[in-house]
Amino acid sequence: MVHQLPTGAKDLLPLDVVQKRWIESRIQQVFQSWGYQRIITPTVEHLRSLTAGGAVDPESVIQLHSSSIDILGLRPEFTASIARAYAARLGQNGAACPQRLYYNANVFRRRANNTSEESFQAGVELLGASGLLADGEILMLLAESLDRVELNDWQIILGDARLTGALLDLLPEQYRAKVRQCLASLDRIAIKEMDLPADVKGYALELIDLRGKPKDVLSRLSNSAWTSGLTGEINYLKSLIDLWESTGITSCDRLILDLSFMQAFDYYTGIVFEVACNNYVVAQGGRYDRLLGVYHPQNVSYPSIGFCINLEDLQQALQSRLPQTLTTSSCLVVAKTPDAMQAAFAHAALLRQAPDIEPIELELEFRDENTVREHARSRGIPQIAWVSNDGAISLETII
């Protein structure tokens, strides 16, 4: 009988783990340098908690059997769990706003074809903070994280759910839902084929084309005859773009403004974004100012924003820059005879106590010397320590 993993589950072999930890360690250093502290939430939650915010479709949650009357599910993302964990704590002693939290763990999701998928995410949540500085911090923290892992050719696609919603509200009500659906799927052809009044169709096409260099897009938006009542929203984005360009954390060309960029669900309340690199979406996030109120006992909400990094997509995008070999042991300790076993263990233990500790392996069989040498050579181990019955050590360099 061949035992196989369930579809979507993953084994990470040693080289996979080395590459994953290479990425994670650098990202976590950035998170911590910005004052974010790690949070660990449970893998299993009540289904009603995971889906309460409206961003998670119950059909996408892998549900579990339980003796309880409540249905349980594996977490498909982290924002809902963190919101649940902190909603009642914010504003209390020891949990004053803002709270800077980060996470790094696996998530589970059921796909449309009824298969399951396990993946890995790292990300941050900035709870209880609103305004230009908070939005700027999240975008710049994301940019610094991507630069720290030396990712090339990435761009942040930035939208604004509030502004895009206001732009959609300028349409006659009977057309909004259809145009919104076309925007969410970037379906320009569908808009062209819609039976719409000429001016409405022109405006809808104008919306779907609001993408490019931030200042060019904002200039077109400011000059539109439709947007005279949206000066505040437009000026906010201008200020955010100016803040981004003034910091010099990364190239100004990394940011693309796309006011047609939106999610199909009504979850985000301000800026939304994703990071594209070649054919990979390596990160996404946005502002969600109403979610914590869903979990608060008195329905008190706190403005919040965050992002997640899709570690496997990032690992694929980074593949040529990641370690391609495993760390080898620096020495193979060999007992020449069974009587030398205790001395061999003692010598290996002594080597492992060195200040700059390196991996030390112990030969576990009593093979002839040439076989041992070939084994060390095949493993890339540069030195053999031959241990005699009397504890004498003979060092040999392997070429």
C-alpha positions as CSV (number, residue, x, y, z in Angstrom):
1,M,0.0,0.0,0.0
2,V,1.3,3.4,-1.0
3,H,0.7,6.1,1.7
4,Q,0.2,9.5,0.2
5,L,-0.5,12.9,1.6
6,P,-4.0,14.4,1.2
7,T,-4.3,16.6,-1.8
8,G,-2.9,20.1,-1.0
9,A,-0.9,19.0,2.1
10,K,2.9,19.4,1.9
11,D,6.1,17.8,3.2
12,L,8.9,20.3,3.5
13,L,12.2,18.5,3.0
14,P,15.5,19.8,4.5
15,L,16.4,22.1,1.5
16,D,12.8,23.4,1.4
17,V,13.1,24.2,5.1
18,V,16.4,26.0,4.7
19,Q,15.1,28.2,2.0
20,K,11.9,28.9,3.9
21,R,13.8,29.8,7.0
22,W,16.2,32.0,5.0
23,I,13.2,34.1,3.9
24,E,11.4,34.0,7.2
25,S,14.4,35.1,9.3
26,R,15.0,38.2,7.1
27,I,11.3,39.2,7.1
28,Q,10.9,38.7,10.8
29,Q,14.0,40.9,11.5
30,V,12.3,43.7,9.6
31,F,9.0,43.2,11.4
32,Q,10.8,43.3,14.8
33,S,12.9,46.4,13.8
34,W,9.6,48.3,13.3
35,G,8.3,47.3,16.8
36,Y,6.0,44.4,15.8
37,Q,5.7,41.5,18.3
38,R,4.8,38.0,17.4
39,I,1.4,36.5,18.1
40,I,0.4,32.8,17.8
41,T,-3.3,32.0,17.3
42,P,-4.9,28.5,17.3
43,T,-5.0,26.5,14.1
44,V,-8.6,25.6,14.9
45,E,-11.3,28.1,15.4
46,H,-15.1,28.2,15.6
47,L,-16.4,28.5,12.0
48,R,-18.5,31.5,13.0
49,S,-15.4,33.3,14.2
50,L,-13.5,32.7,11.0
51,T,-16.2,34.0,8.8
52,A,-17.7,36.7,11.0
53,G,-15.9,39.6,9.2
54,G,-17.3,38.7,5.8
55,A,-13.9,38.3,4.1
56,V,-13.9,34.5,4.3
57,D,-16.4,32.4,2.4
58,P,-17.6,29.5,4.7
59,E,-17.2,27.2,1.7
60,S,-13.4,27.9,1.6
61,V,-13.0,26.8,5.2
62,I,-11.9,23.2,5.9
63,Q,-14.4,22.1,8.5
64,L,-13.8,19.6,11.3
65,H,-16.0,17.1,13.1
66,S,-16.5,18.0,16.7
67,S,-18.5,16.7,19.7
68,S,-19.5,20.3,20.3
69,I,-22.6,21.8,18.7
70,D,-20.4,24.4,17.1
71,I,-18.7,23.7,13.8
72,L,-15.0,24.1,13.9
73,G,-12.6,25.0,11.0
74,L,-9.0,25.3,10.2
75,R,-7.8,28.9,9.8
76,P,-7.8,30.0,6.2
77,E,-6.0,33.3,7.1
78,F,-5.0,35.3,10.2
79,T,-6.8,38.6,10.3
80,A,-10.0,37.2,11.7
81,S,-8.2,35.3,14.4
82,I,-6.1,38.2,15.4
83,A,-9.1,40.5,15.4
84,R,-10.9,38.1,17.7
85,A,-7.9,37.8,20.0
86,Y,-7.5,41.5,20.5
87,A,-10.9,43.1,20.0
88,A,-11.8,43.0,23.7
89,R,-8.3,43.8,24.8
90,L,-7.7,47.1,23.0
91,G,-8.0,50.1,25.2
92,Q,-7.5,48.1,28.3
93,N,-4.4,48.3,30.5
94,G,-1.5,46.6,28.9
95,A,-3.1,46.7,25.4
96,A,-3.2,50.4,24.5
97,C,-3.5,51.4,20.9
98,P,-1.8,50.9,18.6
99,Q,-0.9,47.2,18.7
100,R,1.8,46.1,16.3
101,L,1.6,42.3,15.8
102,Y,3.1,39.8,13.4
103,Y,2.6,36.2,12.6
104,N,4.3,33.3,10.7
105,A,2.5,30.0,10.3
106,N,0.5,27.8,8.0
107,V,-3.1,28.3,6.8
108,F,-5.6,25.9,5.2
109,R,-8.1,26.6,2.5
110,R,-10.7,24.6,0.5
111,R,-10.6,25.4,-3.2
112,A,-13.5,25.6,-5.7
113,N,-12.8,22.1,-7.0
114,N,-13.3,20.8,-3.4
115,T,-9.6,20.2,-3.0
116,S,-7.7,21.4,0.1
117,E,-4.5,23.4,0.2
118,E,-2.0,24.1,3.0
119,S,0.2,27.1,2.5
120,F,2.4,29.4,4.6
121,Q,2.1,33.1,5.4
122,A,3.9,35.8,7.3
123,G,2.4,39.1,7.9
124,V,1.5,42.0,10.2
125,E,-1.6,43.7,11.7
126,L,-1.5,47.3,13.0
127,L,-4.5,47.5,15.3
128,G,-6.1,50.7,16.5
129,A,-4.3,53.1,14.1
130,S,-5.7,55.2,11.3
131,G,-4.6,58.0,9.0
132,L,-1.8,58.8,6.7
133,L,1.1,57.7,9.0
134,A,-0.4,54.3,9.7
135,D,-1.1,53.6,6.0
136,G,2.3,54.8,5.1
137,E,4.0,52.6,7.8
138,I,2.3,49.5,6.4
139,L,3.3,50.2,2.8
140,M,6.9,51.0,3.7
141,L,7.2,48.0,6.1
142,L,6.1,45.8,3.2
143,A,8.5,47.4,0.8
144,E,11.4,47.1,3.2
145,S,10.5,43.4,3.8
146,L,10.7,42.7,0.1
147,D,13.9,44.5,-0.3
148,R,15.5,42.7,2.6
149,V,14.9,39.3,0.9
150,E,16.4,40.8,-2.3
151,L,13.3,40.4,-4.5
152,N,13.6,41.9,-7.9
153,D,11.0,43.4,-10.2
154,W,8.2,43.7,-7.7
155,Q,5.5,46.3,-7.7
156,I,2.8,47.3,-5.3
157,I,-0.6,47.6,-7.0
158,L,-2.4,50.2,-4.8
159,G,-6.1,50.8,-4.7
160,D,-8.6,52.6,-2.4
161,A,-11.8,50.8,-1.5
162,R,-13.3,53.9,-0.1
163,L,-12.5,56.1,-3.2
164,T,-13.5,53.3,-5.7
165,G,-16.7,52.8,-3.8
166,A,-17.4,56.5,-4.0
167,L,-16.6,56.5,-7.8
168,L,-19.1,53.6,-8.3
169,D,-21.7,55.5,-6.3
170,L,-21.6,58.2,-9.0
171,L,-23.2,55.7,-11.4
172,P,-27.0,55.3,-11.6
173,E,-27.9,52.7,-9.0
174,Q,-29.2,50.1,-11.5
175,Y,-25.8,49.8,-13.1
176,R,-23.5,49.7,-10.0
177,A,-23.5,46.0,-9.3
178,K,-22.7,45.0,-12.9
179,V,-19.9,47.6,-13.2
180,R,-18.5,46.6,-9.8
181,Q,-18.3,43.0,-10.9
182,C,-16.5,44.0,-14.1
183,L,-14.0,46.0,-12.1
184,A,-13.3,43.2,-9.7
185,S,-12.6,40.9,-12.6
186,L,-10.9,43.5,-14.8
187,D,-13.4,42.7,-17.6
188,R,-13.2,45.7,-20.0
189,I,-14.9,43.7,-22.8
190,A,-18.0,43.1,-20.6
191,I,-18.4,46.8,-20.0
192,K,-18.1,47.5,-23.7
193,E,-20.8,45.0,-24.4
194,M,-23.2,46.2,-21.7
195,D,-26.4,47.9,-22.7
196,L,-25.6,51.2,-21.0
197,P,-26.2,54.9,-21.8
198,A,-23.3,56.3,-23.7
199,D,-22.2,58.6,-20.8
200,V,-22.4,55.8,-18.2
201,K,-20.5,53.4,-20.4
202,G,-17.8,56.1,-21.0
203,Y,-17.5,56.7,-17.3
204,A,-17.3,52.9,-16.5
205,L,-14.5,52.5,-19.1
206,E,-12.8,55.5,-17.5
207,L,-12.9,53.8,-14.1
208,I,-11.4,50.5,-15.4
209,D,-8.6,52.5,-17.0
210,L,-7.6,54.4,-13.9
211,R,-4.3,52.6,-13.6
212,G,-0.6,53.6,-14.0
213,K,1.9,56.0,-12.4
214,P,0.2,57.4,-9.3
215,K,0.5,61.1,-10.1
216,D,-0.8,60.5,-13.7
217,V,-3.8,58.6,-12.4
218,L,-4.6,61.2,-9.8
219,S,-4.2,64.0,-12.3
220,R,-6.7,62.3,-14.6
221,L,-9.0,61.8,-11.7
222,S,-8.8,65.4,-10.6
223,N,-9.6,66.6,-14.1
224,S,-12.7,64.3,-14.5
225,A,-16.0,66.0,-14.6
226,W,-17.5,63.3,-12.4
227,T,-15.3,63.7,-9.4
228,S,-15.7,67.2,-8.1
229,G,-17.2,66.0,-4.9
230,L,-14.4,63.6,-4.1
231,T,-11.6,66.2,-3.4
232,G,-10.9,64.9,0.1
233,E,-10.4,61.3,-0.9
234,I,-8.2,62.3,-3.9
235,N,-6.1,64.6,-1.8
236,Y,-5.6,61.9,0.8
237,L,-4.2,59.6,-1.9
238,K,-2.0,62.4,-3.1
239,S,-0.6,62.9,0.4
240,L,0.1,59.1,0.7
241,I,1.9,59.0,-2.6
242,D,4.0,62.1,-1.6
243,L,4.9,60.4,1.7
244,W,5.9,57.2,-0.2
245,E,8.1,59.1,-2.6
246,S,9.7,61.3,0.1
247,T,11.0,58.4,2.3
248,G,13.4,56.9,-0.2
249,I,12.9,53.4,1.3
250,T,12.6,52.0,-2.2
251,S,12.2,53.1,-5.8
252,C,9.2,55.3,-6.6
253,D,8.6,53.2,-9.7
254,R,7.6,50.3,-7.4
255,L,4.2,51.8,-6.8
256,I,1.3,51.5,-9.3
257,L,-2.0,53.2,-8.5
258,D,-5.0,51.2,-9.7
259,L,-8.4,52.6,-8.7
260,S,-10.1,49.7,-10.5
261,F,-8.4,47.3,-8.1
262,M,-10.9,45.9,-5.6
263,Q,-12.1,42.8,-3.9
264,A,-15.5,41.2,-4.7
265,F,-16.5,41.4,-1.0
266,D,-17.1,44.5,1.1
267,Y,-14.4,44.0,3.7
268,Y,-11.8,46.7,3.2
269,T,-12.6,50.3,4.1
270,G,-9.5,52.2,2.8
271,I,-6.4,51.4,0.9
272,V,-6.0,47.9,-0.6
273,F,-3.0,46.5,-2.3
274,E,-1.2,43.5,-3.6
275,V,2.4,42.9,-4.6
276,A,3.0,41.4,-8.1
277,C,6.4,39.9,-9.1
278,N,6.5,38.3,-12.6
279,N,3.6,35.8,-12.5
280,Y,3.3,35.7,-8.7
281,V,1.2,37.6,-6.2
282,V,3.6,37.5,-3.2
283,A,1.6,39.7,-0.8
284,Q,-1.7,41.5,-0.3
285,G,-3.5,43.6,2.3
286,G,-5.4,46.7,3.2
287,R,-7.4,48.7,5.7
288,Y,-10.3,47.2,7.6
289,D,-11.8,49.7,10.1
290,R,-15.0,47.8,11.0
291,L,-13.8,44.2,11.5
292,L,-12.8,44.4,15.2
293,G,-16.3,45.6,16.1
294,V,-17.6,42.3,15.0
295,Y,-15.7,40.6,17.8
296,H,-15.9,43.2,20.5
297,P,-18.5,42.5,23.3
298,Q,-19.9,46.0,22.9
299,N,-19.4,46.2,19.1
300,V,-16.7,48.8,19.6
301,S,-14.4,48.8,16.5
302,Y,-10.9,50.1,16.0
303,P,-9.3,51.2,12.7
304,S,-6.8,48.6,11.6
305,I,-4.6,47.7,8.6
306,G,-2.3,44.8,7.7
307,F,-0.8,42.6,5.1
308,C,0.2,39.0,4.5
309,I,3.1,37.6,2.5
310,N,2.5,34.4,0.6
311,L,5.7,32.6,1.5
312,E,5.5,29.8,-1.1
313,D,4.9,32.3,-4.0
314,L,7.8,34.4,-2.6
315,Q,10.0,31.3,-2.4
316,Q,9.3,30.5,-6.1
317,A,9.9,34.1,-7.2
318,L,13.2,34.1,-5.2
319,Q,14.4,30.7,-6.3
320,S,17.6,31.7,-8.0
321,R,18.7,33.7,-4.9
322,L,18.0,31.1,-2.2
323,P,20.5,28.6,-0.8
324,Q,20.7,25.6,-3.1
325,T,22.7,23.3,-0.8
326,L,22.4,22.1,2.8
327,T,24.9,23.0,5.4
328,T,27.5,20.2,5.7
329,S,29.1,18.9,8.9
330,S,32.6,20.2,9.5
331,C,33.9,16.9,10.9
332,L,33.1,13.2,10.9
333,V,34.1,11.5,14.2
334,V,35.0,7.8,13.7
335,A,35.5,5.1,16.3
336,K,38.2,2.8,14.9
337,T,36.9,-0.1,16.9
338,P,33.9,-0.9,19.2
339,D,36.1,-0.3,22.2
340,A,36.6,3.3,21.0
341,M,32.9,4.2,20.9
342,Q,32.8,6.0,24.3
343,A,35.9,8.0,23.4
344,A,34.3,8.9,20.0
345,F,31.1,10.2,21.6
346,A,33.2,12.2,24.1
347,H,35.3,13.8,21.4
348,A,32.2,14.7,19.3
349,A,30.6,16.3,22.4
350,L,33.8,18.3,23.0
351,L,33.8,19.6,19.4
352,R,30.2,20.7,19.7
353,Q,31.1,22.9,22.7
354,A,33.3,25.1,20.6
355,P,32.2,28.9,20.6
356,D,31.5,28.9,16.8
357,I,29.7,25.5,16.8
358,E,29.4,23.7,13.5
359,P,27.6,20.4,12.8
360,I,29.6,17.3,13.9
361,E,28.6,13.9,12.7
362,L,29.4,10.5,14.2
363,E,30.1,7.5,12.1
364,L,27.6,4.8,13.1
365,E,29.0,1.8,11.5
366,F,32.4,0.1,11.6
367,R,33.3,0.2,7.9
368,D,36.7,0.1,6.3
369,E,38.6,3.3,6.1
370,N,38.3,3.9,2.4
371,T,34.5,3.5,2.6
372,V,34.4,6.0,5.4
373,R,36.5,8.4,3.4
374,E,34.2,8.1,0.4
375,H,31.2,8.7,2.6
376,A,32.7,11.9,4.0
377,R,33.6,13.0,0.5
378,S,30.1,12.4,-0.9
379,R,28.6,14.4,2.0
380,G,31.1,17.3,1.6
381,I,32.6,16.8,5.1
382,P,36.1,18.2,5.0
383,Q,37.7,16.4,8.0
384,I,37.7,13.0,9.7
385,A,38.7,12.5,13.3
386,W,39.8,8.9,13.8
387,V,39.4,7.9,17.5
388,S,41.5,5.0,18.9
389,N,40.8,2.7,21.8
390,D,43.1,4.8,24.1
391,G,41.3,8.1,23.1
392,A,44.0,9.2,20.8
393,I,42.8,11.5,17.9
394,S,44.1,11.4,14.4
395,L,42.8,14.1,12.1
396,E,42.6,13.6,8.3
397,T,41.6,16.3,5.7
398,I,39.4,15.0,2.9
399,I,40.0,16.4,-0.5
